[in-house]
């Protein structure tokens, strides 16, 4: 059996310890940046959701302004969309309307709607 001698100098050197500390600090800096980015993204998401909820509430309570009836004609087209057919396939007659909404910052947004309010159409209320 061989006898192993234990050296007096076994262990880590000062350079190895310094390198490991530098690597550890670099990893901590990356983690701090990632956490900071996530926190900012979450705060922005909360703000956007709050503004969206306010706009939706104001949209429900705003008045509907009818703009008259419009007829949309649909024609066939080629697959690439460059060539349009001559004959009309079908027509859709809709009432155009709009609602204007202001948010807490004072910005006014206009929502254009199709259908009659309360009529269950695309822009109307519930049937």
Buried (B, 14 or more C-beta within 10 A) or exposed (E): EEEEEEEEEEEEEEEEEEEEEEEEEEEEEEEEEEEEEEEEEEEEEEEEEEBEEBBEEBBEEBEBEEEEEEEEEEEEEEEEEEEEEEEEEEEEEBBBBBBEBEEEEEEEEEBEBBBBBEEEBEBBEEE
